[in-house]
Amino acid sequence: MESFKEIDQALDKLRIDIKNISPSILEKIEEDFALRFTYESLKIEGSSLSFQEVKDLLASISSKTDKE
């Protein structure tokens, strides 16, 4: 098991690395995380929606919000 010091060092490195990621790539990472989180949450609750169906559903909600 890693020590707390090693974990803190890894977190510091991660924070530095995140600052070096371009905003557009970071946005895509965040969108992907939100999609996967939503899909897995729905799956846990017993949803039969496929990953693609969840993706399409979220995209349709997003496009409606953009139009309003």
N, CA, C and O atoms as a CHARMM CRD file, in Angstrom:
* protein
*
  272
    1    1 MET  N      0.83700  -1.18400   0.00000 PROA 1      0.00000
    2    1 MET  CA     0.00000   0.00000   0.00000 PROA 1      0.00000
    3    1 MET  C      0.88200   1.24700   0.00000 PROA 1      0.00000
    4    1 MET  O      1.89300   1.31600   0.69900 PROA 1      0.00000
    5    2 GLU  N      0.47400   2.22700  -0.80100 PROA 2      0.00000
    6    2 GLU  CA     1.26000   3.45200  -0.87600 PROA 2      0.00000
    7    2 GLU  C      1.07300   4.28700   0.38600 PROA 2      0.00000
    8    2 GLU  O      0.02900   4.25200   1.03700 PROA 2      0.00000
    9    3 SER  N      2.10800   5.02500   0.70200 PROA 3      0.00000
   10    3 SER  CA     2.01200   5.91000   1.86100 PROA 3      0.00000
   11    3 SER  C      1.25000   7.17800   1.46700 PROA 3      0.00000
   12    3 SER  O      1.07500   7.47300   0.28400 PROA 3      0.00000
   13    4 PHE  N      0.80700   7.91000   2.47100 PROA 4      0.00000
   14    4 PHE  CA     0.08700   9.14800   2.20300 PROA 4      0.00000
   15    4 PHE  C      0.96100  10.14300   1.44600 PROA 4      0.00000
   16    4 PHE  O      0.46000  10.90000   0.61500 PROA 4      0.00000
   17    5 LYS  N      2.24800  10.14600   1.72400 PROA 5      0.00000
   18    5 LYS  CA     3.16600  11.06300   1.04200 PROA 5      0.00000
   19    5 LYS  C      3.20100  10.74700  -0.45500 PROA 5      0.00000
   20    5 LYS  O      3.18000  11.66000  -1.28000 PROA 5      0.00000
   21    6 GLU  N      3.25400   9.46600  -0.80700 PROA 6      0.00000
   22    6 GLU  CA     3.26700   9.07600  -2.22000 PROA 6      0.00000
   23    6 GLU  C      1.95700   9.44500  -2.90500 PROA 6      0.00000
   24    6 GLU  O      1.95200   9.86200  -4.06300 PROA 6      0.00000
   25    7 ILE  N      0.85600   9.29300  -2.19400 PROA 7      0.00000
   26    7 ILE  CA    -0.44600   9.66300  -2.75000 PROA 7      0.00000
   27    7 ILE  C     -0.51100  11.16900  -2.96700 PROA 7      0.00000
   28    7 ILE  O     -0.99200  11.62300  -4.00500 PROA 7      0.00000
   29    8 ASP  N     -0.03500  11.94600  -2.00300 PROA 8      0.00000
   30    8 ASP  CA    -0.00200  13.40300  -2.14600 PROA 8      0.00000
   31    8 ASP  C      0.86100  13.82400  -3.33300 PROA 8      0.00000
   32    8 ASP  O      0.49600  14.73800  -4.07200 PROA 8      0.00000
   33    9 GLN  N      2.00400  13.16000  -3.51800 PROA 9      0.00000
   34    9 GLN  CA     2.87700  13.47600  -4.64900 PROA 9      0.00000
   35    9 GLN  C      2.17700  13.16500  -5.97300 PROA 9      0.00000
   36    9 GLN  O      2.28000  13.93400  -6.92900 PROA 9      0.00000
   37   10 ALA  N      1.47500  12.05400  -6.02400 PROA 10     0.00000
   38   10 ALA  CA     0.75200  11.68800  -7.24200 PROA 10     0.00000
   39   10 ALA  C     -0.35600  12.69900  -7.53400 PROA 10     0.00000
   40   10 ALA  O     -0.57800  13.06200  -8.68900 PROA 10     0.00000
   41   11 LEU  N     -1.04900  13.15200  -6.49100 PROA 11     0.00000
   42   11 LEU  CA    -2.09200  14.16000  -6.67300 PROA 11     0.00000
   43   11 LEU  C     -1.51000  15.48200  -7.15600 PROA 11     0.00000
   44   11 LEU  O     -2.08800  16.13300  -8.02600 PROA 11     0.00000
   45   12 ASP  N     -0.37500  15.88100  -6.60100 PROA 12     0.00000
   46   12 ASP  CA     0.28500  17.11100  -7.04600 PROA 12     0.00000
   47   12 ASP  C      0.66500  17.02000  -8.52000 PROA 12     0.00000
   48   12 ASP  O      0.47400  17.97500  -9.27400 PROA 12     0.00000
   49   13 LYS  N      1.20000  15.88100  -8.92800 PROA 13     0.00000
   50   13 LYS  CA     1.56700  15.68700 -10.33200 PROA 13     0.00000
   51   13 LYS  C      0.33100  15.73900 -11.21900 PROA 13     0.00000
   52   13 LYS  O      0.36400  16.33200 -12.29700 PROA 13     0.00000
   53   14 LEU  N     -0.74900  15.12800 -10.77500 PROA 14     0.00000
   54   14 LEU  CA    -1.99200  15.13700 -11.53900 PROA 14     0.00000
   55   14 LEU  C     -2.52300  16.55400 -11.69700 PROA 14     0.00000
   56   14 LEU  O     -2.97700  16.93000 -12.77800 PROA 14     0.00000
   57   15 ARG  N     -2.46900  17.34100 -10.62700 PROA 15     0.00000
   58   15 ARG  CA    -2.93500  18.73200 -10.69900 PROA 15     0.00000
   59   15 ARG  C     -2.11400  19.53400 -11.70700 PROA 15     0.00000
   60   15 ARG  O     -2.66600  20.34500 -12.45100 PROA 15     0.00000
   61   16 ILE  N     -0.81400  19.31200 -11.73500 PROA 16     0.00000
   62   16 ILE  CA     0.05900  20.00100 -12.69100 PROA 16     0.00000
   63   16 ILE  C     -0.26800  19.55400 -14.11000 PROA 16     0.00000
   64   16 ILE  O     -0.36200  20.37700 -15.02000 PROA 16     0.00000
   65   17 ASP  N     -0.44000  18.24700 -14.29500 PROA 17     0.00000
   66   17 ASP  CA    -0.75000  17.71600 -15.62200 PROA 17     0.00000
   67   17 ASP  C     -2.08100  18.24900 -16.14200 PROA 17     0.00000
   68   17 ASP  O     -2.20400  18.55500 -17.32700 PROA 17     0.00000
   69   18 ILE  N     -3.07200  18.36000 -15.27000 PROA 18     0.00000
   70   18 ILE  CA    -4.38600  18.86000 -15.68900 PROA 18     0.00000
   71   18 ILE  C     -4.28200  20.30400 -16.15900 PROA 18     0.00000
   72   18 ILE  O     -4.96100  20.69400 -17.10900 PROA 18     0.00000
   73   19 LYS  N     -3.44300  21.09800 -15.50700 PROA 19     0.00000
   74   19 LYS  CA    -3.27200  22.49900 -15.91200 PROA 19     0.00000
   75   19 LYS  C     -2.66800  22.61200 -17.30800 PROA 19     0.00000
   76   19 LYS  O     -2.85700  23.62300 -17.98600 PROA 19     0.00000
   77   20 ASN  N     -1.94000  21.57600 -17.74300 PROA 20     0.00000
   78   20 ASN  CA    -1.29300  21.61100 -19.05200 PROA 20     0.00000
   79   20 ASN  C     -2.17500  21.07400 -20.17800 PROA 20     0.00000
   80   20 ASN  O     -1.78300  21.12000 -21.34400 PROA 20     0.00000
   81   21 ILE  N     -3.35200  20.57100 -19.84500 PROA 21     0.00000
   82   21 ILE  CA    -4.26700  20.05600 -20.86600 PROA 21     0.00000
   83   21 ILE  C     -5.02300  21.23100 -21.46900 PROA 21     0.00000
   84   21 ILE  O     -5.45500  22.13300 -20.75100 PROA 21     0.00000
   85   22 SER  N     -5.18200  21.21700 -22.78500 PROA 22     0.00000
   86   22 SER  CA    -5.90300  22.31000 -23.43500 PROA 22     0.00000
   87   22 SER  C     -7.36300  22.30100 -22.97500 PROA 22     0.00000
   88   22 SER  O     -7.92100  21.24000 -22.69500 PROA 22     0.00000
   89   23 PRO  N     -7.97600  23.47500 -22.89900 PROA 23     0.00000
   90   23 PRO  CA    -9.36300  23.56300 -22.43700 PROA 23     0.00000
   91   23 PRO  C    -10.33400  22.71500 -23.26300 PROA 23     0.00000
   92   23 PRO  O    -11.27800  22.15100 -22.71100 PROA 23     0.00000
   93   24 SER  N    -10.11700  22.62100 -24.56300 PROA 24     0.00000
   94   24 SER  CA   -11.03800  21.83400 -25.39400 PROA 24     0.00000
   95   24 SER  C    -10.93700  20.34300 -25.07700 PROA 24     0.00000
   96   24 SER  O    -11.94800  19.64000 -25.06800 PROA 24     0.00000
   97   25 ILE  N     -9.73100  19.86300 -24.82100 PROA 25     0.00000
   98   25 ILE  CA    -9.55800  18.44700 -24.47000 PROA 25     0.00000
   99   25 ILE  C    -10.12500  18.19100 -23.07500 PROA 25     0.00000
  100   25 ILE  O    -10.76300  17.16400 -22.84400 PROA 25     0.00000
  101   26 LEU  N     -9.89900  19.10500 -22.16000 PROA 26     0.00000
  102   26 LEU  CA   -10.43700  18.96000 -20.81000 PROA 26     0.00000
  103   26 LEU  C    -11.96800  18.92800 -20.84200 PROA 26     0.00000
  104   26 LEU  O    -12.59100  18.16500 -20.10400 PROA 26     0.00000
  105   27 GLU  N    -12.56400  19.74700 -21.68700 PROA 27     0.00000
  106   27 GLU  CA   -14.02400  19.75800 -21.82400 PROA 27     0.00000
  107   27 GLU  C    -14.52900  18.40900 -22.34100 PROA 27     0.00000
  108   27 GLU  O    -15.54700  17.90300 -21.86800 PROA 27     0.00000
  109   28 LYS  N    -13.81800  17.82900 -23.31100 PROA 28     0.00000
  110   28 LYS  CA   -14.21100  16.51900 -23.84000 PROA 28     0.00000
  111   28 LYS  C    -14.08400  15.43300 -22.77100 PROA 28     0.00000
  112   28 LYS  O    -14.92300  14.53500 -22.69300 PROA 28     0.00000
  113   29 ILE  N    -13.04400  15.51400 -21.95800 PROA 29     0.00000
  114   29 ILE  CA   -12.86500  14.54900 -20.86700 PROA 29     0.00000
  115   29 ILE  C    -14.02300  14.66200 -19.87300 PROA 29     0.00000
  116   29 ILE  O    -14.56400  13.65200 -19.42200 PROA 29     0.00000
  117   30 GLU  N    -14.39400  15.89600 -19.53700 PROA 30     0.00000
  118   30 GLU  CA   -15.49800  16.11000 -18.59600 PROA 30     0.00000
  119   30 GLU  C    -16.82100  15.61100 -19.16900 PROA 30     0.00000
  120   30 GLU  O    -17.61900  15.00900 -18.45000 PROA 30     0.00000
  121   31 GLU  N    -17.06000  15.85800 -20.46300 PROA 31     0.00000
  122   31 GLU  CA   -18.28400  15.38400 -21.10800 PROA 31     0.00000
  123   31 GLU  C    -18.33000  13.86100 -21.12600 PROA 31     0.00000
  124   31 GLU  O    -19.37500  13.26300 -20.87100 PROA 31     0.00000
  125   32 ASP  N    -17.19500  13.23600 -21.42800 PROA 32     0.00000
  126   32 ASP  CA   -17.13000  11.77700 -21.45200 PROA 32     0.00000
  127   32 ASP  C    -17.39200  11.20900 -20.06000 PROA 32     0.00000
  128   32 ASP  O    -18.10600  10.21700 -19.91500 PROA 32     0.00000
  129   33 PHE  N    -16.81600  11.83400 -19.04500 PROA 33     0.00000
  130   33 PHE  CA   -17.04600  11.38100 -17.67400 PROA 33     0.00000
  131   33 PHE  C    -18.52200  11.47900 -17.31900 PROA 33     0.00000
  132   33 PHE  O    -19.09300  10.54400 -16.75700 PROA 33     0.00000
  133   34 ALA  N    -19.14400  12.61300 -17.64800 PROA 34     0.00000
  134   34 ALA  CA   -20.56500  12.80600 -17.32700 PROA 34     0.00000
  135   34 ALA  C    -21.43200  11.76800 -18.03300 PROA 34     0.00000
  136   34 ALA  O    -22.37800  11.24000 -17.44700 PROA 34     0.00000
  137   35 LEU  N    -21.11100  11.47900 -19.28500 PROA 35     0.00000
  138   35 LEU  CA   -21.86500  10.48100 -20.04300 PROA 35     0.00000
  139   35 LEU  C    -21.72500   9.10200 -19.41300 PROA 35     0.00000
  140   35 LEU  O    -22.72200   8.42000 -19.17900 PROA 35     0.00000
  141   36 ARG  N    -20.50200   8.69400 -19.14100 PROA 36     0.00000
  142   36 ARG  CA   -20.27100   7.36800 -18.55300 PROA 36     0.00000
  143   36 ARG  C    -20.87600   7.26300 -17.14600 PROA 36     0.00000
  144   36 ARG  O    -21.41800   6.22300 -16.77300 PROA 36     0.00000
  145   37 PHE  N    -20.77900   8.33800 -16.37900 PROA 37     0.00000
  146   37 PHE  CA   -21.36200   8.34800 -15.03600 PROA 37     0.00000
  147   37 PHE  C    -22.87800   8.18500 -15.11700 PROA 37     0.00000
  148   37 PHE  O    -23.46900   7.41200 -14.36300 PROA 37     0.00000
  149   38 THR  N    -23.49900   8.91800 -16.03400 PROA 38     0.00000
  150   38 THR  CA   -24.94900   8.82200 -16.21600 PROA 38     0.00000
  151   38 THR  C    -25.35000   7.43000 -16.65600 PROA 38     0.00000
  152   38 THR  O    -26.29700   6.85300 -16.12200 PROA 38     0.00000
  153   39 TYR  N    -24.62800   6.88300 -17.63600 PROA 39     0.00000
  154   39 TYR  CA   -24.93300   5.53700 -18.12900 PROA 39     0.00000
  155   39 TYR  C    -24.83500   4.50500 -17.00800 PROA 39     0.00000
  156   39 TYR  O    -25.74100   3.69100 -16.82900 PROA 39     0.00000
  157   40 GLU  N    -23.74800   4.53900 -16.26000 PROA 40     0.00000
  158   40 GLU  CA   -23.55200   3.56000 -15.19000 PROA 40     0.00000
  159   40 GLU  C    -24.57900   3.74000 -14.07200 PROA 40     0.00000
  160   40 GLU  O    -25.03800   2.75500 -13.49500 PROA 40     0.00000
  161   41 SER  N    -24.94300   4.98500 -13.76200 PROA 41     0.00000
  162   41 SER  CA   -25.96200   5.23400 -12.73800 PROA 41     0.00000
  163   41 SER  C    -27.30900   4.66600 -13.16200 PROA 41     0.00000
  164   41 SER  O    -28.00900   4.03600 -12.37000 PROA 41     0.00000
  165   42 LEU  N    -27.66400   4.89900 -14.42500 PROA 42     0.00000
  166   42 LEU  CA   -28.92200   4.35600 -14.94000 PROA 42     0.00000
  167   42 LEU  C    -28.90400   2.83000 -14.93400 PROA 42     0.00000
  168   42 LEU  O    -29.90500   2.18400 -14.62400 PROA 42     0.00000
  169   43 LYS  N    -27.75700   2.27300 -15.28000 PROA 43     0.00000
  170   43 LYS  CA   -27.60900   0.81200 -15.30200 PROA 43     0.00000
  171   43 LYS  C    -27.80800   0.22600 -13.90200 PROA 43     0.00000
  172   43 LYS  O    -28.47800  -0.79500 -13.74300 PROA 43     0.00000
  173   44 ILE  N    -27.23000   0.86900 -12.89700 PROA 44     0.00000
  174   44 ILE  CA   -27.38000   0.41800 -11.51300 PROA 44     0.00000
  175   44 ILE  C    -28.85600   0.42500 -11.10700 PROA 44     0.00000
  176   44 ILE  O    -29.31500  -0.44700 -10.36900 PROA 44     0.00000
  177   45 GLU  N    -29.58900   1.42600 -11.60300 PROA 45     0.00000
  178   45 GLU  CA   -31.00300   1.54800 -11.25400 PROA 45     0.00000
  179   45 GLU  C    -31.89700   0.64300 -12.09600 PROA 45     0.00000
  180   45 GLU  O    -33.11800   0.66300 -11.94300 PROA 45     0.00000
  181   46 GLY  N    -31.30000  -0.14900 -12.98400 PROA 46     0.00000
  182   46 GLY  CA   -32.07100  -1.12300 -13.74600 PROA 46     0.00000
  183   46 GLY  C    -32.50000  -0.67900 -15.12800 PROA 46     0.00000
  184   46 GLY  O    -33.31700  -1.34900 -15.76000 PROA 46     0.00000
  185   47 SER  N    -31.97500   0.42600 -15.61200 PROA 47     0.00000
  186   47 SER  CA   -32.34000   0.89300 -16.94600 PROA 47     0.00000
  187   47 SER  C    -31.81800  -0.06500 -18.00800 PROA 47     0.00000
  188   47 SER  O    -30.73800  -0.64000 -17.87200 PROA 47     0.00000
  189   48 SER  N    -32.60700  -0.22400 -19.07000 PROA 48     0.00000
  190   48 SER  CA   -32.18200  -1.08600 -20.17600 PROA 48     0.00000
  191   48 SER  C    -31.60900  -0.27200 -21.33500 PROA 48     0.00000
  192   48 SER  O    -31.33100  -0.82300 -22.40000 PROA 48     0.00000
  193   49 LEU  N    -31.43100   1.03400 -21.13400 PROA 49     0.00000
  194   49 LEU  CA   -30.87900   1.87400 -22.19800 PROA 49     0.00000
  195   49 LEU  C    -29.43300   1.48400 -22.48900 PROA 49     0.00000
  196   49 LEU  O    -28.64900   1.21400 -21.58000 PROA 49     0.00000
  197   50 SER  N    -29.10000   1.46000 -23.77900 PROA 50     0.00000
  198   50 SER  CA   -27.71900   1.19100 -24.16700 PROA 50     0.00000
  199   50 SER  C    -26.89200   2.46000 -23.98200 PROA 50     0.00000
  200   50 SER  O    -27.43500   3.54600 -23.77600 PROA 50     0.00000
  201   51 PHE  N    -25.58400   2.30900 -24.05700 PROA 51     0.00000
  202   51 PHE  CA   -24.68800   3.45900 -23.94000 PROA 51     0.00000
  203   51 PHE  C    -25.02200   4.48800 -25.01600 PROA 51     0.00000
  204   51 PHE  O    -25.09000   5.68400 -24.73400 PROA 51     0.00000
  205   52 GLN  N    -25.22900   4.02700 -26.24600 PROA 52     0.00000
  206   52 GLN  CA   -25.54300   4.93100 -27.35800 PROA 52     0.00000
  207   52 GLN  C    -26.87700   5.63600 -27.13200 PROA 52     0.00000
  208   52 GLN  O    -27.01400   6.81500 -27.45900 PROA 52     0.00000
  209   53 GLU  N    -27.85300   4.93600 -26.58200 PROA 53     0.00000
  210   53 GLU  CA   -29.15500   5.55300 -26.31100 PROA 53     0.00000
  211   53 GLU  C    -29.03200   6.64900 -25.25300 PROA 53     0.00000
  212   53 GLU  O    -29.66600   7.69800 -25.37000 PROA 53     0.00000
  213   54 VAL  N    -28.23400   6.41500 -24.23900 PROA 54     0.00000
  214   54 VAL  CA   -28.00800   7.43800 -23.21300 PROA 54     0.00000
  215   54 VAL  C    -27.29400   8.63400 -23.83700 PROA 54     0.00000
  216   54 VAL  O    -27.63000   9.78400 -23.55400 PROA 54     0.00000
  217   55 LYS  N    -26.32100   8.35700 -24.67400 PROA 55     0.00000
  218   55 LYS  CA   -25.58000   9.43000 -25.35500 PROA 55     0.00000
  219   55 LYS  C    -26.52300  10.26900 -26.21400 PROA 55     0.00000
  220   55 LYS  O    -26.47000  11.49800 -26.17900 PROA 55     0.00000
  221   56 ASP  N    -27.37900   9.61100 -26.98000 PROA 56     0.00000
  222   56 ASP  CA   -28.33900  10.31800 -27.83300 PROA 56     0.00000
  223   56 ASP  C    -29.32900  11.12500 -26.99800 PROA 56     0.00000
  224   56 ASP  O    -29.67100  12.25400 -27.34800 PROA 56     0.00000
  225   57 LEU  N    -29.78300  10.54300 -25.90200 PROA 57     0.00000
  226   57 LEU  CA   -30.72700  11.22600 -25.02000 PROA 57     0.00000
  227   57 LEU  C    -30.10700  12.49300 -24.43700 PROA 57     0.00000
  228   57 LEU  O    -30.73200  13.55400 -24.44500 PROA 57     0.00000
  229   58 LEU  N    -28.88900  12.38400 -23.93600 PROA 58     0.00000
  230   58 LEU  CA   -28.21700  13.55700 -23.37200 PROA 58     0.00000
  231   58 LEU  C    -27.94900  14.61400 -24.43800 PROA 58     0.00000
  232   58 LEU  O    -28.03700  15.81200 -24.16500 PROA 58     0.00000
  233   59 ALA  N    -27.62300  14.17500 -25.64600 PROA 59     0.00000
  234   59 ALA  CA   -27.38400  15.12000 -26.74100 PROA 59     0.00000
  235   59 ALA  C    -28.66800  15.86100 -27.09400 PROA 59     0.00000
  236   59 ALA  O    -28.63500  17.06000 -27.37000 PROA 59     0.00000
  237   60 SER  N    -29.79400  15.16000 -27.08700 PROA 60     0.00000
  238   60 SER  CA   -31.06600  15.81300 -27.42000 PROA 60     0.00000
  239   60 SER  C    -31.45800  16.81600 -26.33700 PROA 60     0.00000
  240   60 SER  O    -32.00500  17.87700 -26.64100 PROA 60     0.00000
  241   61 ILE  N    -31.18400  16.48800 -25.08600 PROA 61     0.00000
  242   61 ILE  CA   -31.47000  17.42200 -23.99300 PROA 61     0.00000
  243   61 ILE  C    -30.57800  18.64900 -24.12000 PROA 61     0.00000
  244   61 ILE  O    -31.02900  19.77900 -23.93000 PROA 61     0.00000
  245   62 SER  N    -29.31700  18.42000 -24.44100 PROA 62     0.00000
  246   62 SER  CA   -28.36100  19.51400 -24.59400 PROA 62     0.00000
  247   62 SER  C    -28.74800  20.43400 -25.74100 PROA 62     0.00000
  248   62 SER  O    -28.67100  21.65500 -25.61000 PROA 62     0.00000
  249   63 SER  N    -29.16700  19.85400 -26.86800 PROA 63     0.00000
  250   63 SER  CA   -29.51900  20.68100 -28.02400 PROA 63     0.00000
  251   63 SER  C    -30.78600  21.48400 -27.75000 PROA 63     0.00000
  252   63 SER  O    -30.91400  22.60700 -28.23800 PROA 63     0.00000
  253   64 LYS  N    -31.72600  20.93500 -26.98100 PROA 64     0.00000
  254   64 LYS  CA   -32.93100  21.68300 -26.62100 PROA 64     0.00000
  255   64 LYS  C    -32.56900  22.85200 -25.71700 PROA 64     0.00000
  256   64 LYS  O    -33.12800  23.94000 -25.85800 PROA 64     0.00000
  257   65 THR  N    -31.64600  22.64300 -24.79600 PROA 65     0.00000
  258   65 THR  CA   -31.21600  23.70500 -23.89000 PROA 65     0.00000
  259   65 THR  C    -30.52200  24.81900 -24.66700 PROA 65     0.00000
  260   65 THR  O    -30.70400  25.99700 -24.36300 PROA 65     0.00000
  261   66 ASP  N    -29.72400  24.44600 -25.67100 PROA 66     0.00000
  262   66 ASP  CA   -29.01600  25.43400 -26.47800 PROA 66     0.00000
  263   66 ASP  C    -29.98100  26.28600 -27.29600 PROA 66     0.00000
  264   66 ASP  O    -29.72600  27.47000 -27.52000 PROA 66     0.00000
  265   67 LYS  N    -31.08500  25.69300 -27.74200 PROA 67     0.00000
  266   67 LYS  CA   -32.04900  26.40700 -28.58000 PROA 67     0.00000
  267   67 LYS  C    -32.89600  27.37400 -27.76800 PROA 67     0.00000
  268   67 LYS  O    -33.38300  28.37200 -28.30100 PROA 67     0.00000
  269   68 GLU  N    -33.07500  27.08900 -26.48900 PROA 68     0.00000
  270   68 GLU  CA   -33.95200  27.92600 -25.65300 PROA 68     0.00000
  271   68 GLU  C    -33.28000  29.16800 -25.16900 PROA 68     0.00000
  272   68 GLU  O    -33.89300  29.96500 -24.45800 PROA 68     0.00000
